[in-house]
Amino acid sequence: ESATAFGCLMSDMWLGEFECVSPEVFHSVLGKRYPTFSKRTQQDAQEFLICVLNELHEALKKVRAPLCKRRCVTDANASREGVSETSIITQLFEGQLSHDVTCLECKTTTDRPESFTVLSLPIPSKSACSLQDCLKCFFQQDTLTWNNQIHCSWCGTKQDAAVKATITKAPQIIIFHLKRFEWQGKHKRKLLTDICYPLSNLDLSPYSSPLLCKDTEYSLCAVANHSGFLDGGHYTAFCKHSVTKNWYSFDDAEITEIPSSSVQTDTAYLLFY
């Protein structure tokens, strides 16, 4: 039902018969599966996106037994007991990280793979920074101590550990969620940091495995913007036309062509490359 409603929405959008198209039918169908989004209250676009991708994956997935050494990533942790579920969603959006976890006592390193569809990036500055700064912060080595210690199978006890993530499979479309909402004591606040992001030539090779068989340069294709604060805000989107390469602003029923220079904004919340 969700996939059908989404298909109808895509069809209406690309037919070009209407000045604007309301996604109310798709929103209503999705709201039956995820009641949180059926309410007329402030909701998070990133959470909504994950629900949409999950719902479409479940509706369109095919189950298959993996071919030996099909991927150029490390054993994929024999995911889902040797059977993988694939769909147009996983083909377009699913990437894989490898977390190298090193015991700081015996120096033994283990590899922990993890699939992702959205990378949530920390914002390391309150004033201004770049997308590369956010990526460096996400992929920098971290130390696991206290309650986050690992159980080292070699030492046989809990130990401090160093962990570092690497992209081992780059998706065709990579989505970055900029973590603008954070807890400060008992209160949540929004970071208004101006984040500079490239429209083309985003190079992810510094964060990727050298064995990666795929080009890791990306171009921006869409931005979801959030203006306002926690208790009241407004979402807009910038999207690049896949044929004409022109940029458009989507603000409720108002759709306007914009110059590429207007795509850089301090309200960016989700970036699609």
Salt bridges, closest charged atoms under 4 A:
GLU55 OE2 - ARG33 NE 3.01
GLU58 OE1 - LYS61 NZ 2.79
GLU85 OE1 - HIS57 NE2 3.99
GLU85 OE2 - LYS61 NZ 3.54
GLU85 OE1 - ARG80 NE 3.87
GLU114 OE1 - HIS99 NE2 2.64
GLU182 OE2 - ARG189 NH2 2.53
ASP251 OD1 - HIS234 NE2 2.70
